[in-house]
Amino acid sequence: MLPIFRRPWEFNPTQVFLTVASLLGFWLSASVILDGVVIPCLYVNGMMMQSGFAAAAYSLFEVFNHLEIVLGAVVLALLLGLGKTLATVHPKQSQMVGLAVGLFAIALAYTYWLTPDLSAWGLVMEGSLSDRAGMPESMLIVQVLYWCLEVVKFAGGTWLLNQCLNAGLDSIQPLQNQ
């Protein structure tokens, strides 16, 4: 019988840390692509000035935000499960779990607060495309909050990714030396 199937309820710490690192890498790279490539391309091509853009942007962000919730929940569940099954806890386990909770909370804030709020502002502004003087101040505040949360998410996600990679690779090293 293969060792991986011997006790399916036990986590392999190396696999868990590397799985969390892979999920975080996917999550952060997808955020960079969305914020750094897709949205600027839409802006440069003038799509933000066309009618129907607010609904299209809401659909795009709604799908991505729900993906973020799933990724955040899986990362959090894996780290919580790892902490409950290991005999010795990773030295930064509580910090890692706390940061995973924070990343999950950011995804929830995007999905249920910021994206609907920004989309509502977009729909309001869509009716006055020709006489748009600029963004209303309250919409600008929400935009700044979104970008601040993106910076926090990227910084925290990068730190967590680094910790998981280090923990996963550190647990591989003793196996290679035997």
N, C-alpha and C positions, 0 to 999 in steps of 0.2 A: 504494500500500500504506500502511496506517495505521502511524504511527510506533511504536505500542505493540507491533505484531507484528514489527517489524524484527529485534529481538534478544531473544527471549523469555528468555534466560538472564541478562540484566542486570536488576538491580533499579532501579526508579525511587525514589530516596531519599525524595522527598516522599510518594509513595504508601505506601512501607513505614512511614515514621514515623506517618503518619495512620492506617494500618491497625492498627499496634500500639496507638496511642492509642485507637482504637475498641474493640479487643479488651479493653484494660485498663479502659476505661469500663464496658463490659458486665460484666466480671468483678467489678469493685468494687461496682457498683450491685446486682448479683445477690447479692453477699455481704451488703450492707447490708439488702436486702429479706429475705433468709433470717434473718439474725441480729437484725434490728431490728423485723421485722413478723411473720413466720411463727412463729418459735419463741416470742416473747412471747404471741402470740394463742393458741397451743396451751397454753401454761402458764396463762394467765388463764381459759381455758375448761375447765380441769381435765383435759385429755386426758393430761397426764403422770402422772396418778394412776390411769389405767385400764390394765387388763391389755392387752397387745398393743402398748403404746405404744413399747417399746424396739425391737421389730421394725419398726414403722412408721417410727420416727425413723431407724433404721439404713438403711432403704430410701431415705428422702428424702436423707439425707446421702451415701449411697453414690453416688447418681446425680449429686448436685451436686459431690462430690469428684472424680469421674471427669471431669466437665465442666471443673473447675478444672485437672486434669492436662492435658487437651487444650489449654485456653487457655494455660497456662503453657508447654507445649511449643511451640506455634505462635509465641508472643511471643519465646521464646528463639531458636527457629530463624530467625525473621525478623531479629532483631538480630545474630545470628552471621553470617547470610548478608550482611547489609548491611555489616558490618565487613570481610568478605572481598572484596566487590566494589567498594567505593569507593576511588578513588585517594587521597582525603584522608579520614582518619578523623575522625568527629565528636569534638570535644574531650572529651566525657564518655562516649565509646563503651565504654571498659572498665568504668566505673562502671555504665552501663546494662546491660551484659551480666552483670556480677556480681550486680546486683539481680534481673535476670530469673532467674538461676540460683537465687537465694535464694527468690524467689516460687514457682518450680517445686518446690524442696525442701519448702517449706511445704505445698504441695498434696499432695506425696507423703507427708509426715508425717501429714497429716489422713487420707488415704485408707488407708494401711497400718498406722497406729499409733493415732492418737487416736480416730478414729471406731469402730474395732472394740473398743478398750479401753472407751470410754464405753458402747457398746452392751452389752458384756459386764456391766459394772456395772449397767446398767439392767435386764438380765435377772435378775441376782442379786437386785436390789431389788424386782423385780416380784413375786416369790414372797411377799414380806412387805409387801404394800400397807397392811394395817391397822395394823401395829405399826411403821411407818417413823418413826424418830425424826429422821431427817435424812440427809444425804449422808455416806457414809463418808469419812474423811480422805483416803484415797488417790484416791478419785473427785474430791474437791474439788481436789486438787492437779492432776489431769489437766484439770479444768474451767478452773482458773486458767491453766494452760499454753496451753490452747486460746484463751482470750481474749487472752492476751499475744501469741500468734502472729497472731491476728486484727488486733490493733493494729499489729504490725510489718508485716503484709501490707498493711493499708490505708495506712499511712504510706509504705512503700516503693513501693507501687503508685501512690499519688498523686504522689510525686516522679517516678517513671518516666513516668507519664502526662503530667505537666507538661513534662518534658524532650522527650518525643516530639512533643507539640503544638508546643512552641517550635521544635524542629528542623524539623518539617514546615512550619510557617508561615513560618519564616525562609527556607526554600528556595523558597517561593512568591513572596515579596516581590520578588526580582530579576526574576522573570518578568513581574510586573505593571508594573514600571517601564520595561520595554523598549517 
